[in-house]
Amino acid sequence: MKKNVLFMGLAQLFFGLLFCAAATFGDLPYKGFLWGLTGAGLGCGIVTLFSYWYYQNPERAQLYEKRLETHRILLQDERHIMLRDRACYISFCALLLAEGLFVVIFSLLATFGIFMEFSRTVVVLLSLLILLHLLFNLIVFHWLSRRL
Amino acid sequence: MKNNLEQLRKQRGIKQEELAAVLRVSRQTIGSLENGRYNPSILLAFKLARYFGLTIEDIFIYEEGS
């Protein structure tokens, strides 16, 4: 395993400890956020350092190289690329459908005066999200179309 | 599109994993190609043809309307 993994793990651990110290000793209003960053830093740091130590063993190093090679192949494998594209398309359609459905549900709730303010906010936000989804889709499509 | 991939591979006594490693694709891709569930790109078709020392038409059989 490359040395930069070790440095990355150490950096994550350092920032985790830094955020932990700030959350513990600092008199700050956003402590919850700092505790979140602490968990992320320490958790990722420990996992990265453990995997670095684990794959230092020569026998496991071979296994790691094999895993990397498989990963590289899967990234370039055309069937996997096609499957990823299809999965993204299906997820995109399903998400649009779900957003549309929620807009209808919360519109009905707002009409009948149930959770009035909340329902209205959800309808507005979800409608914006649908618009953004479609807009991004159009922009990306035209960008890709110009490149091909 | 039909193909003779499985037949050619077995004739040469190669495993799916071995063929996949040479062509730098996943074993599942070879399996899907052999079953006719997946049609390869022109690049992969050329790689396969070159590997077996044949032409693309020798391996893949295009049927009108398929």
Backbone of each chain as ProteinMPNN parsed JSONL, in Angstrom:
{"seq_chain_A": "MKKNVLFMGLAQLFFGLLFCAAATFGDLPYKGFLWGLTGAGLGCGIVTLFSYWYYQNPERAQLYEKRLETHRILLQDERHIMLRDRACYISFCALLLAEGLFVVIFSLLATFGIFMEFSRTVVVLLSLLILLHLLFNLIVFHWLSRRL", "coords_chain_A": {"N_chain_A": [[0.84, -1.205, 0.0], [0.418, 2.263, -0.739], [2.517, 4.957, 0.516], [1.228, 7.385, 0.813], [-1.289, 6.792, 1.727], [-0.911, 6.243, 4.393], [-0.125, 8.803, 5.278], [-2.455, 10.187, 4.716], [-4.248, 8.941, 6.462], [-3.105, 9.654, 8.911], [-3.383, 12.432, 8.785], [-6.171, 12.662, 8.763], [-6.716, 11.634, 11.289], [-5.395, 13.523, 12.852], [-6.867, 15.896, 12.296], [-9.312, 15.05, 13.254], [-8.763, 14.791, 16.004], [-8.145, 17.43, 16.518], [-10.603, 18.739, 16.048], [-12.009, 17.459, 18.014], [-10.756, 18.41, 20.325], [-11.392, 21.115, 20.063], [-14.165, 20.975, 20.274], [-14.43, 19.995, 22.847], [-12.994, 21.708, 24.623], [-13.376, 24.28, 23.676], [-15.462, 27.227, 23.782], [-17.897, 27.181, 22.064], [-20.678, 27.914, 19.86], [-21.529, 26.057, 17.959], [-21.222, 23.262, 18.642], [-22.213, 20.696, 18.136], [-21.845, 20.329, 15.399], [-19.054, 20.32, 15.344], [-18.545, 17.998, 16.814], [-19.533, 16.164, 15.053], [-17.705, 16.429, 12.928], [-15.491, 15.551, 14.311], [-16.09, 12.836, 14.766], [-16.163, 11.981, 12.1], [-13.505, 12.521, 11.263], [-11.893, 11.046, 13.128], [-12.976, 8.478, 12.861], [-12.616, 7.869, 10.065], [-9.829, 8.176, 9.959], [-8.874, 6.185, 11.737], [-9.812, 3.842, 10.464], [-8.476, 4.059, 7.999], [-5.758, 3.997, 8.817], [-5.7, 1.493, 10.033], [-6.245, -0.191, 7.848], [-3.987, 0.364, 6.367], [-1.96, -0.694, 8.025], [-2.824, -3.347, 8.083], [-2.537, -4.237, 5.416], [0.176, -4.095, 5.117], [1.54, -6.404, 5.609], [3.38, -8.796, 3.735], [2.052, -10.992, 2.464], [-0.607, -10.201, 2.519], [-0.324, -7.913, 1.101], [-0.088, -8.704, -1.52], [-2.653, -9.6, -1.944], [-3.968, -7.221, -1.707], [-2.984, -5.841, -3.934], [-4.143, -7.393, -5.899], [-6.809, -6.892, -5.422], [-6.887, -4.175, -6.031], [-6.295, -4.266, -8.75], [-8.509, -5.671, -9.722], [-10.433, -3.801, -9.115], [-9.608, -1.703, -10.781], [-10.039, -2.885, -13.268], [-12.81, -3.247, -13.177], [-13.629, -0.612, -13.186], [-13.069, 0.149, -15.774], [-14.364, -1.683, -17.283], [-16.513, -2.388, -19.914], [-19.117, -3.436, -19.801], [-19.805, -3.031, -17.152], [-19.707, -0.255, -17.108], [-21.843, 0.321, -18.779], [-23.894, -0.785, -17.248], [-23.758, 0.852, -14.982], [-24.482, 3.29, -16.124], [-27.113, 2.722, -16.905], [-28.215, 2.159, -14.409], [-27.997, 4.664, -13.217], [-29.721, 6.135, -14.852], [-32.183, 4.858, -14.37], [-32.402, 5.332, -11.622], [-32.56, 8.112, -11.678], [-35.01, 8.523, -13.016], [-36.751, 7.235, -11.223], [-36.394, 8.787, -8.958], [-37.351, 11.274, -9.821], [-40.002, 10.578, -10.2], [-40.744, 9.898, -7.576], [-40.373, 12.373, -6.326], [-42.315, 13.899, -7.673], [-44.599, 12.547, -6.858], [-44.555, 13.049, -4.091], [-44.903, 15.787, -4.148], [-47.535, 15.959, -5.04], [-48.841, 14.633, -2.917], [-48.201, 16.302, -0.68], [-49.29, 18.672, -1.599], [-51.989, 18.072, -1.56], [-52.291, 17.676, 1.182], [-51.762, 20.272, 2.071], [-53.888, 21.58, 0.864], [-56.041, 20.559, 2.274], [-55.488, 21.648, 4.675], [-53.752, 20.388, 6.421], [-50.897, 20.202, 8.392], [-50.178, 22.771, 7.412], [-48.189, 24.973, 6.919], [-45.768, 23.56, 6.846], [-46.328, 21.659, 4.838], [-46.697, 23.32, 2.609], [-44.133, 24.446, 2.38], [-42.637, 22.149, 1.827], [-43.745, 21.42, -0.655], [-42.972, 23.586, -2.266], [-40.148, 23.415, -2.076], [-39.662, 20.825, -3.064], [-40.676, 21.091, -5.642], [-38.899, 22.931, -6.689], [-36.621, 21.345, -6.595], [-37.265, 19.375, -8.471], [-37.329, 20.942, -10.768], [-34.641, 21.755, -10.828], [-33.403, 19.265, -11.167], [-34.294, 18.552, -13.76], [-33.271, 20.677, -15.204], [-30.471, 20.431, -14.8], [-30.155, 17.995, -16.05], [-30.746, 18.662, -18.718], [-28.706, 20.544, -19.229], [-26.346, 19.001, -18.857], [-26.749, 17.047, -20.784], [-26.638, 18.553, -23.204], [-24.063, 19.56, -23.015], [-22.55, 17.185, -23.115], [-23.345, 16.336, -25.608], [-22.198, 18.237, -27.286], [-19.553, 17.608, -26.98], [-19.26, 15.078, -28.073]], "CA_chain_A": [[0.0, 0.0, 0.0], [1.252, 3.453, -0.888], [2.784, 5.735, 1.723], [0.289, 8.507, 0.96], [-2.446, 6.315, 2.503], [-0.511, 6.45, 5.792], [-0.19, 10.248, 5.555], [-3.859, 10.576, 4.697], [-4.822, 8.445, 7.718], [-2.576, 10.489, 9.999], [-4.001, 13.761, 8.656], [-7.565, 12.527, 9.208], [-6.675, 11.469, 12.744], [-4.996, 14.819, 13.414], [-8.001, 16.825, 12.239], [-10.325, 14.506, 14.171], [-8.352, 15.168, 17.364], [-8.242, 18.891, 16.57], [-12.029, 19.071, 16.196], [-12.415, 16.924, 19.324], [-10.26, 19.37, 21.322], [-12.18, 22.347, 19.919], [-15.523, 20.718, 20.778], [-14.368, 19.732, 24.287], [-12.493, 22.834, 25.421], [-13.807, 25.581, 23.149], [-16.803, 27.674, 24.166], [-18.432, 27.521, 20.746], [-22.12, 27.623, 19.765], [-21.812, 24.958, 17.013], [-20.483, 22.087, 19.126], [-22.743, 19.488, 17.475], [-21.162, 20.249, 14.11], [-17.662, 19.923, 15.613], [-18.541, 16.579, 17.202], [-19.732, 15.426, 13.794], [-16.408, 16.416, 12.229], [-14.603, 14.702, 15.118], [-16.423, 11.444, 14.443], [-15.751, 11.701, 10.718], [-12.041, 12.507, 11.207], [-11.336, 9.919, 13.889], [-13.449, 7.218, 12.253], [-11.908, 7.633, 8.797], [-8.401, 8.043, 10.269], [-8.612, 4.858, 12.328], [-10.029, 2.818, 9.43], [-7.388, 4.173, 7.001], [-4.504, 3.518, 9.414], [-5.819, 0.05, 10.243], [-6.09, -0.885, 6.561], [-2.57, 0.493, 5.987], [-1.221, -1.675, 8.827], [-3.28, -4.685, 7.699], [-2.002, -4.608, 4.108], [1.639, -4.026, 5.12], [1.995, -7.782, 5.571], [3.642, -9.142, 2.321], [1.009, -11.876, 1.908], [-1.815, -9.397, 2.306], [-0.005, -6.893, 0.085], [-0.437, -9.32, -2.809], [-4.122, -9.598, -1.98], [-4.354, -5.821, -1.923], [-2.691, -5.536, -5.339], [-5.145, -8.099, -6.694], [-8.062, -6.14, -5.25], [-6.736, -2.93, -6.797], [-6.358, -4.617, -10.168], [-9.924, -5.976, -9.994], [-11.136, -2.518, -9.053], [-9.236, -0.979, -12.004], [-10.729, -3.542, -14.391], [-14.248, -2.959, -13.077], [-13.848, 0.792, -13.55], [-12.977, 0.302, -17.235], [-15.124, -2.741, -17.943], [-17.6, -1.71, -20.648], [-20.429, -3.901, -19.328], [-20.045, -2.335, -15.887], [-19.994, 1.143, -17.434], [-23.218, 0.339, -19.288], [-24.795, -1.051, -16.118], [-23.767, 2.059, -14.146], [-25.279, 4.293, -16.854], [-28.526, 2.337, -16.819], [-28.629, 2.307, -13.003], [-28.174, 6.106, -12.987], [-30.924, 6.567, -15.566], [-33.357, 4.338, -13.651], [-32.479, 6.072, -10.35], [-33.0, 9.472, -12.022], [-36.456, 8.469, -13.3], [-37.449, 6.866, -9.986], [-36.326, 9.945, -8.064], [-38.292, 12.274, -10.348], [-41.347, 10.057, -9.929], [-40.968, 10.025, -6.131], [-40.526, 13.809, -6.027], [-43.633, 14.292, -8.196], [-45.611, 11.932, -5.983], [-44.551, 13.784, -2.82], [-45.487, 17.118, -4.409], [-48.997, 15.761, -5.07], [-49.297, 14.289, -1.557], [-48.125, 17.471, 0.204], [-50.244, 19.67, -2.098], [-53.3, 17.667, -1.029], [-52.279, 17.963, 2.63], [-51.863, 21.735, 2.222], [-55.255, 21.953, 0.47], [-56.955, 20.216, 3.38], [-55.056, 22.376, 5.865], [-52.984, 19.54, 7.355], [-49.49, 20.698, 8.46], [-50.263, 23.798, 6.361], [-46.922, 25.66, 6.591], [-44.773, 22.532, 6.505], [-46.69, 21.084, 3.532], [-46.423, 24.337, 1.575], [-42.667, 24.533, 2.223], [-42.176, 20.922, 1.159], [-44.176, 21.492, -2.052], [-42.116, 24.569, -2.956], [-38.778, 22.889, -2.164], [-39.622, 19.674, -3.972], [-40.879, 21.594, -7.011], [-37.598, 23.498, -7.1], [-35.71, 20.221, -6.802], [-37.629, 18.756, -9.76], [-36.863, 21.865, -11.81], [-33.178, 21.653, -10.865], [-33.078, 17.962, -11.761], [-34.531, 18.609, -15.204], [-32.342, 21.669, -15.745], [-29.141, 19.823, -14.834], [-30.208, 16.951, -17.06], [-30.655, 19.334, -20.019], [-27.37, 21.154, -19.365], [-25.347, 17.935, -19.012], [-26.992, 16.411, -22.084], [-26.122, 19.41, -24.272], [-22.611, 19.61, -22.855], [-22.017, 15.926, -23.638], [-23.658, 16.293, -27.035], [-21.209, 19.062, -27.99], [-18.238, 16.955, -26.896], [-19.21, 13.839, -28.864]], "C_chain_A": [[0.872, 1.25, 0.0], [1.378, 4.231, 0.414], [1.761, 6.859, 1.93], [-0.984, 8.107, 1.709], [-2.168, 6.535, 3.988], [-0.642, 7.932, 6.158], [-1.629, 10.737, 5.597], [-4.537, 10.168, 6.006], [-4.39, 9.301, 8.897], [-3.217, 11.877, 9.982], [-5.443, 13.72, 9.145], [-7.639, 12.436, 10.729], [-6.349, 12.799, 13.436], [-6.172, 15.786, 13.427], [-9.139, 16.365, 13.154], [-10.035, 14.93, 15.601], [-8.48, 16.683, 17.576], [-9.695, 19.328, 16.806], [-12.542, 18.613, 17.556], [-12.0, 17.904, 20.43], [-11.083, 20.654, 21.287], [-13.573, 22.163, 20.506], [-15.516, 20.564, 22.293], [-14.038, 21.005, 25.076], [-12.996, 24.201, 24.945], [-15.228, 25.921, 23.59], [-17.505, 28.162, 22.886], [-19.91, 27.146, 20.637], [-22.441, 26.411, 18.879], [-21.041, 23.687, 17.394], [-20.921, 20.793, 18.431], [-22.035, 19.242, 16.15], [-19.722, 19.768, 14.294], [-17.561, 18.462, 16.023], [-18.738, 15.686, 15.975], [-18.428, 15.3, 13.031], [-15.399, 15.545, 12.975], [-14.818, 13.238, 14.775], [-15.932, 11.072, 13.059], [-14.227, 11.568, 10.631], [-11.449, 11.297, 11.897], [-11.71, 8.591, 13.247], [-12.667, 6.894, 10.988], [-10.421, 7.391, 9.048], [-8.075, 6.658, 10.784], [-8.753, 3.769, 11.268], [-8.881, 2.843, 8.409], [-6.08, 3.628, 7.565], [-4.531, 2.011, 9.632], [-5.612, -0.695, 8.925], [-4.649, -0.783, 6.07], [-1.753, -0.56, 6.726], [-1.538, -3.096, 8.362], [-2.628, -5.141, 6.395], [-0.485, -4.439, 4.012], [2.256, -5.415, 5.057], [2.197, -8.213, 4.112], [2.573, -10.035, 1.677], [-0.246, -11.084, 1.577], [-1.595, -8.319, 1.251], [-0.353, -7.412, -1.299], [-1.95, -9.281, -3.023], [-4.636, -8.197, -2.301], [-4.129, -5.424, -3.381], [-3.73, -6.171, -6.254], [-6.485, -7.35, -6.634], [-8.037, -4.85, -6.056], [-6.9, -3.179, -8.291], [-7.81, -4.907, -10.571], [-10.732, -4.684, -10.045], [-10.881, -1.707, -10.332], [-9.983, -1.547, -13.216], [-12.217, -3.193, -14.368], [-14.568, -1.518, -13.459], [-13.881, 0.977, -15.064], [-13.825, -0.7, -17.996], [-16.381, -2.161, -18.592], [-18.988, -2.162, -20.21], [-20.791, -3.207, -18.013], [-20.39, -0.866, -16.126], [-21.438, 1.265, -17.913], [-24.217, 0.151, -18.148], [-24.9, 0.176, -15.206], [-24.626, 3.138, -14.785], [-26.766, 3.996, -16.713], [-29.057, 2.537, -15.402], [-28.883, 3.789, -12.693], [-29.448, 6.597, -13.646], [-32.181, 6.13, -14.807], [-33.535, 5.086, -12.324], [-33.021, 7.474, -10.586], [-34.51, 9.489, -12.231], [-37.238, 8.188, -12.017], [-37.501, 8.054, -9.024], [-37.298, 11.039, -8.511], [-39.727, 11.873, -10.028], [-41.7, 10.246, -8.453], [-41.189, 11.491, -5.748], [-41.901, 14.313, -6.472], [-44.747, 13.799, -7.299], [-45.713, 12.69, -4.66], [-45.144, 15.18, -2.985], [-47.009, 17.004, -4.387], [-49.525, 15.523, -3.653], [-49.309, 15.537, -0.665], [-49.025, 18.604, -0.284], [-51.633, 19.368, -1.544], [-53.396, 17.978, 0.466], [-52.464, 19.459, 2.875], [-53.283, 22.209, 1.898], [-56.239, 21.695, 1.602], [-56.516, 20.827, 4.716], [-54.294, 21.546, 6.883], [-51.509, 19.953, 7.261], [-49.278, 21.807, 7.418], [-48.893, 24.355, 5.938], [-45.871, 24.682, 6.105], [-45.039, 21.984, 5.095], [-46.378, 22.056, 2.4], [-44.914, 24.425, 1.292], [-42.144, 23.325, 1.453], [-42.526, 20.969, -0.329], [-43.261, 22.436, -2.842], [-40.717, 23.99, -3.148], [-38.678, 21.722, -3.14], [-39.822, 20.097, -5.424], [-39.583, 22.194, -7.547], [-36.595, 22.393, -7.423], [-35.982, 19.537, -8.143], [-37.116, 19.627, -10.906], [-35.343, 21.777, -11.978], [-32.72, 20.355, -11.529], [-33.178, 18.023, -13.278], [-33.542, 19.562, -15.882], [-30.936, 21.084, -15.878], [-29.07, 18.762, -15.936], [-30.03, 17.558, -18.455], [-29.25, 19.88, -20.266], [-26.322, 20.078, -19.645], [-25.497, 17.269, -20.376], [-26.386, 17.245, -23.215], [-24.6, 19.532, -24.219], [-21.963, 18.35, -23.443], [-22.207, 15.841, -25.148], [-22.644, 17.107, -27.842], [-19.842, 18.377, -28.033], [-18.132, 15.726, -27.791], [-19.349, 14.108, -30.362]], "O_chain_A": [[1.918, 1.297, 0.646], [0.508, 4.188, 1.284], [1.461, 7.239, 3.062], [-1.679, 8.961, 2.26], [-3.046, 6.95, 4.746], [-1.194, 8.277, 7.203], [-1.981, 11.593, 6.409], [-5.299, 10.939, 6.589], [-5.193, 9.632, 9.769], [-3.551, 12.428, 11.031], [-5.892, 14.623, 9.852], [-8.486, 13.058, 11.37], [-6.94, 13.15, 14.457], [-6.446, 16.424, 14.444], [-9.838, 17.184, 13.751], [-10.929, 15.371, 16.324], [-8.865, 17.151, 18.648], [-9.971, 20.176, 17.655], [-13.383, 19.266, 18.174], [-12.772, 18.193, 21.344], [-11.43, 21.213, 22.327], [-14.107, 23.064, 21.152], [-16.475, 20.951, 22.96], [-14.703, 21.336, 26.057], [-13.036, 25.158, 25.718], [-16.077, 25.044, 23.749], [-17.681, 29.359, 22.661], [-20.349, 26.173, 21.249], [-23.502, 25.803, 19.026], [-20.311, 23.118, 16.583], [-20.104, 19.91, 18.171], [-21.673, 18.113, 15.818], [-19.224, 18.938, 13.533], [-16.622, 17.764, 15.639], [-18.175, 14.595, 15.885], [-18.077, 14.224, 12.546], [-14.559, 14.885, 12.361], [-13.868, 12.494, 14.526], [-15.362, 10.0, 12.854], [-13.713, 10.636, 10.014], [-10.605, 10.601, 11.332], [-10.876, 7.696, 13.105], [-12.124, 5.798, 10.843], [-9.819, 6.511, 8.432], [-7.12, 6.026, 10.332], [-7.912, 2.875, 11.18], [-8.376, 1.795, 8.006], [-5.371, 2.886, 6.885], [-3.523, 1.329, 9.443], [-4.902, -1.699, 8.876], [-4.136, -1.707, 5.439], [-0.937, -1.248, 6.113], [-0.649, -3.94, 8.257], [-2.214, -6.295, 6.277], [0.084, -4.62, 2.935], [3.352, -5.594, 4.525], [1.287, -8.025, 3.304], [2.231, -9.866, 0.507], [-0.862, -11.258, 0.526], [-2.534, -7.868, 0.594], [-0.846, -6.669, -2.148], [-2.447, -8.978, -4.107], [-5.593, -8.016, -3.053], [-4.968, -4.76, -3.99], [-4.147, -5.578, -7.25], [-7.185, -7.196, -7.635], [-9.028, -4.475, -6.683], [-7.552, -2.412, -8.999], [-8.28, -4.453, -11.614], [-11.595, -4.503, -10.903], [-11.797, -1.107, -10.895], [-10.486, -0.81, -14.064], [-12.81, -2.885, -15.402], [-15.642, -1.232, -13.988], [-14.604, 1.828, -15.584], [-13.991, -0.587, -19.211], [-17.204, -1.531, -17.929], [-19.934, -1.376, -20.239], [-21.946, -2.841, -17.793], [-21.245, -0.299, -15.446], [-22.164, 2.177, -17.518], [-25.243, 0.828, -18.083], [-25.98, 0.505, -14.717], [-25.397, 3.818, -14.108], [-27.571, 4.886, -16.441], [-30.176, 3.01, -15.201], [-29.844, 4.134, -12.005], [-30.181, 7.395, -13.06], [-33.115, 6.91, -14.623], [-34.652, 5.432, -11.94], [-33.833, 7.974, -9.807], [-35.209, 10.352, -11.699], [-38.26, 8.822, -11.755], [-38.512, 8.294, -8.364], [-37.98, 11.651, -7.69], [-40.552, 12.7, -9.641], [-42.798, 10.689, -8.115], [-42.072, 11.81, -4.952], [-42.566, 15.055, -5.749], [-45.705, 14.516, -7.012], [-46.811, 12.945, -4.165], [-45.803, 15.695, -2.082], [-47.694, 17.837, -3.794], [-50.516, 16.123, -3.237], [-50.296, 15.804, 0.02], [-49.48, 19.417, 0.522], [-52.358, 20.267, -1.118], [-54.415, 18.465, 0.956], [-53.216, 19.868, 3.76], [-53.817, 23.105, 2.55], [-57.142, 22.491, 1.86], [-57.11, 20.55, 5.758], [-54.186, 21.921, 8.05], [-50.951, 20.039, 6.167], [-48.318, 21.775, 6.647], [-48.486, 24.235, 4.783], [-45.182, 24.916, 5.113], [-44.129, 21.859, 4.276], [-45.857, 21.659, 1.358], [-44.48, 24.472, 0.141], [-41.318, 23.457, 0.55], [-41.706, 20.602, -1.171], [-42.833, 22.114, -3.95], [-40.159, 24.059, -4.242], [-37.743, 21.635, -3.936], [-39.211, 19.529, -6.33], [-39.221, 21.99, -8.706], [-35.828, 22.486, -8.381], [-35.053, 19.167, -8.86], [-36.55, 19.13, -11.879], [-34.825, 21.732, -13.093], [-31.789, 20.341, -12.334], [-32.268, 17.601, -13.99], [-33.047, 19.295, -16.977], [-30.29, 21.217, -16.917], [-28.074, 18.645, -16.65], [-29.266, 17.043, -19.271], [-28.679, 19.713, -21.343], [-25.506, 20.222, -20.556], [-24.507, 16.964, -21.042], [-25.7, 16.707, -24.084], [-23.936, 19.6, -25.253], [-20.97, 18.426, -24.167], [-21.344, 15.341, -25.87], [-22.272, 16.717, -28.949], [-19.078, 18.54, -28.984], [-17.036, 15.368, -28.222], [-19.327, 13.173, -31.162]]}, "seq_chain_B": "MKNNLEQLRKQRGIKQEELAAVLRVSRQTIGSLENGRYNPSILLAFKLARYFGLTIEDIFIYEEGS", "coords_chain_B": {"N_chain_B": [[-27.544, -10.6, -31.597], [-25.584, -13.366, -32.412], [-22.906, -15.52, -31.201], [-19.714, -17.271, -31.378], [-18.221, -17.552, -29.166], [-18.04, -19.022, -26.706], [-17.649, -21.603, -27.614], [-15.218, -21.311, -29.046], [-13.537, -20.54, -26.965], [-13.611, -22.797, -25.296], [-12.553, -24.67, -27.001], [-9.931, -23.93, -27.024], [-9.268, -24.41, -24.484], [-9.467, -22.531, -22.4], [-10.192, -20.728, -19.435], [-13.015, -18.746, -18.357], [-12.222, -16.713, -16.607], [-9.528, -16.44, -17.208], [-9.554, -15.553, -19.873], [-10.898, -13.189, -19.472], [-9.019, -11.814, -17.909], [-6.912, -11.461, -19.714], [-8.096, -9.808, -21.625], [-8.701, -7.687, -20.091], [-11.228, -7.285, -18.892], [-14.241, -7.839, -16.934], [-15.05, -11.08, -15.477], [-17.735, -11.569, -15.593], [-18.512, -10.119, -17.807], [-17.499, -11.61, -19.911], [-19.037, -13.908, -19.539], [-21.635, -12.869, -20.003], [-21.344, -12.116, -22.663], [-20.958, -14.596, -23.874], [-23.4, -15.789, -23.373], [-24.972, -14.293, -24.976], [-26.306, -12.165, -24.004], [-25.255, -9.706, -23.924], [-23.945, -7.317, -26.139], [-20.782, -6.692, -27.501], [-18.589, -3.761, -27.504], [-17.142, -2.212, -30.408], [-14.425, -2.107, -30.05], [-13.863, -4.054, -28.088], [-14.724, -6.254, -29.486], [-12.834, -6.326, -31.542], [-10.553, -6.799, -30.002], [-11.118, -9.36, -29.032], [-11.256, -10.783, -31.421], [-8.642, -10.504, -32.335], [-7.294, -11.802, -30.294], [-8.121, -14.461, -30.635], [-7.167, -14.87, -33.121], [-8.757, -14.506, -35.35], [-11.347, -13.183, -37.557], [-13.712, -10.527, -36.852], [-16.179, -11.237, -37.876], [-15.982, -13.973, -37.886], [-16.367, -14.644, -35.29], [-18.609, -13.267, -34.288], [-22.004, -13.301, -35.189], [-24.033, -11.554, -37.147], [-27.458, -10.977, -37.22], [-30.065, -10.046, -39.288], [-32.46, -7.778, -38.147], [-32.225, -8.496, -35.523]], "CA_chain_B": [[-26.326, -11.065, -32.278], [-25.062, -14.633, -31.874], [-21.436, -15.607, -31.295], [-19.098, -18.59, -31.125], [-17.191, -17.287, -28.163], [-17.92, -20.127, -25.74], [-17.069, -22.726, -28.376], [-13.812, -20.987, -29.314], [-12.807, -20.54, -25.691], [-13.477, -24.183, -24.822], [-11.625, -25.353, -27.924], [-8.557, -23.568, -26.637], [-9.091, -24.803, -23.077], [-9.255, -21.34, -21.554], [-11.293, -20.418, -18.503], [-13.585, -17.392, -18.514], [-11.395, -15.796, -15.808], [-8.269, -16.215, -17.933], [-9.863, -14.712, -21.033], [-11.236, -11.858, -18.932], [-7.782, -11.161, -17.454], [-6.145, -11.058, -20.905], [-8.792, -8.698, -22.297], [-8.903, -6.662, -19.056], [-12.65, -7.058, -18.601], [-14.642, -8.711, -15.822], [-15.483, -12.423, -15.883], [-19.168, -11.478, -15.902], [-18.648, -9.607, -19.18], [-17.288, -12.769, -20.801], [-20.236, -14.738, -19.365], [-22.76, -12.218, -20.68], [-21.091, -12.19, -24.108], [-21.187, -15.978, -24.303], [-24.849, -16.069, -23.318], [-25.642, -13.44, -25.951], [-27.102, -11.136, -23.316], [-24.579, -8.416, -24.068], [-23.168, -7.145, -27.37], [-19.58, -5.92, -27.137], [-18.236, -2.582, -28.301], [-16.296, -2.585, -31.546], [-13.06, -2.281, -29.517], [-13.768, -5.367, -27.442], [-14.866, -7.247, -30.555], [-11.52, -6.404, -32.193], [-9.617, -7.454, -29.061], [-11.45, -10.789, -29.024], [-10.868, -11.345, -32.723], [-7.184, -10.548, -32.367], [-6.862, -12.819, -29.335], [-8.349, -15.794, -31.201], [-6.557, -14.913, -34.453], [-9.841, -14.626, -36.332], [-11.975, -11.883, -37.837], [-14.905, -10.296, -36.018], [-17.289, -12.003, -38.469], [-15.826, -15.391, -37.526], [-16.818, -14.834, -33.904], [-19.965, -12.717, -34.091], [-22.897, -13.506, -36.336], [-25.09, -10.542, -37.128], [-28.697, -11.416, -37.877], [-30.937, -8.91, -39.612], [-33.668, -7.655, -37.31], [-31.987, -8.96, -34.152]], "C_chain_B": [[-25.811, -12.342, -31.601], [-23.533, -14.608, -31.946], [-20.936, -17.005, -30.958], [-18.082, -18.521, -29.994], [-16.952, -18.47, -27.223], [-17.212, -21.317, -26.395], [-15.57, -22.497, -28.6], [-12.975, -21.068, -28.044], [-12.569, -21.964, -25.207], [-12.528, -24.984, -25.709], [-10.181, -25.129, -27.513], [-8.264, -23.89, -25.166], [-8.795, -23.642, -22.137], [-10.468, -21.153, -20.646], [-11.792, -19.001, -18.767], [-12.714, -16.354, -17.804], [-10.118, -15.426, -16.556], [-8.489, -15.285, -19.125], [-10.151, -13.274, -20.58], [-9.965, -11.105, -18.528], [-6.959, -10.662, -18.649], [-6.766, -9.821, -21.549], [-9.04, -7.51, -21.362], [-10.368, -6.237, -18.955], [-13.027, -7.985, -17.448], [-15.082, -10.078, -16.359], [-16.958, -12.408, -16.286], [-19.402, -10.993, -17.333], [-18.492, -10.757, -20.174], [-18.525, -13.679, -20.752], [-21.421, -14.169, -20.126], [-22.604, -12.265, -22.195], [-21.417, -13.59, -24.62], [-22.667, -16.327, -24.335], [-25.635, -15.248, -24.342], [-26.504, -12.365, -25.31], [-26.515, -9.749, -23.541], [-23.784, -8.397, -25.373], [-21.963, -6.256, -27.077], [-19.426, -4.655, -27.979], [-17.336, -3.062, -29.43], [-14.85, -2.837, -31.071], [-12.878, -3.669, -28.907], [-13.886, -6.479, -28.481], [-13.527, -7.428, -31.285], [-10.512, -7.119, -31.293], [-9.842, -8.965, -29.064], [-10.98, -11.454, -30.321], [-9.352, -11.514, -32.799], [-6.657, -11.658, -31.459], [-6.995, -14.216, -29.948], [-7.729, -15.943, -32.593], [-7.591, -15.072, -35.548], [-10.35, -13.227, -36.685], [-13.209, -11.739, -36.943], [-16.073, -11.146, -36.543], [-17.199, -13.492, -38.152], [-16.383, -15.662, -36.126], [-18.279, -14.41, -33.732], [-20.788, -12.86, -35.368], [-24.048, -12.511, -36.229], [-26.304, -11.064, -37.883], [-29.592, -10.211, -38.08], [-32.171, -8.926, -38.714], [-33.471, -8.118, -35.886], [-31.719, -7.783, -33.235]], "O_chain_B": [[-25.628, -12.387, -30.385], [-22.944, -13.79, -32.652], [-21.636, -17.807, -30.34], [-17.186, -19.36, -29.902], [-15.812, -18.865, -26.979], [-16.318, -21.937, -25.819], [-14.759, -23.393, -28.367], [-11.861, -21.591, -28.044], [-11.472, -22.304, -24.763], [-11.798, -25.856, -25.237], [-9.33, -26.01, -27.636], [-7.156, -23.669, -24.677], [-7.99, -23.753, -21.213], [-11.609, -21.389, -21.044], [-11.078, -18.17, -19.328], [-12.49, -15.26, -18.322], [-9.681, -14.275, -16.547], [-7.716, -14.355, -19.357], [-9.722, -12.3, -21.199], [-9.846, -9.905, -18.774], [-6.381, -9.576, -18.602], [-6.059, -8.904, -21.967], [-9.527, -6.464, -21.789], [-10.71, -5.054, -18.933], [-12.224, -8.821, -17.032], [-15.436, -10.218, -17.529], [-17.378, -13.129, -17.191], [-20.361, -11.399, -17.988], [-19.243, -10.867, -21.143], [-18.998, -14.156, -21.783], [-22.13, -14.9, -20.817], [-23.58, -12.431, -22.927], [-22.062, -13.754, -25.656], [-23.129, -17.063, -25.208], [-26.825, -15.483, -24.548], [-27.324, -11.731, -25.974], [-27.2, -8.74, -23.368], [-23.046, -9.334, -25.677], [-22.105, -5.191, -26.476], [-20.054, -4.507, -29.027], [-16.833, -4.185, -29.404], [-14.147, -3.68, -31.628], [-11.892, -4.36, -29.165], [-13.23, -7.515, -28.372], [-13.137, -8.551, -31.604], [-9.72, -7.938, -31.759], [-8.893, -9.748, -29.094], [-10.391, -12.534, -30.31], [-8.85, -12.536, -33.267], [-5.706, -12.36, -31.802], [-6.103, -15.051, -29.804], [-7.765, -17.028, -33.175], [-7.325, -15.709, -36.567], [-9.85, -12.223, -36.179], [-13.683, -12.712, -36.356], [-16.85, -11.701, -35.766], [-18.211, -14.193, -38.148], [-16.814, -16.775, -35.823], [-19.073, -15.113, -33.108], [-20.319, -12.574, -36.469], [-24.909, -12.611, -35.355], [-26.203, -11.528, -39.019], [-29.844, -9.447, -37.148], [-32.831, -9.953, -38.55], [-34.423, -8.142, -35.106], [-31.495, -7.971, -32.039]]}, "name": "protein", "num_of_chains": 2, "seq": "MKKNVLFMGLAQLFFGLLFCAAATFGDLPYKGFLWGLTGAGLGCGIVTLFSYWYYQNPERAQLYEKRLETHRILLQDERHIMLRDRACYISFCALLLAEGLFVVIFSLLATFGIFMEFSRTVVVLLSLLILLHLLFNLIVFHWLSRRLMKNNLEQLRKQRGIKQEELAAVLRVSRQTIGSLENGRYNPSILLAFKLARYFGLTIEDIFIYEEGS"}
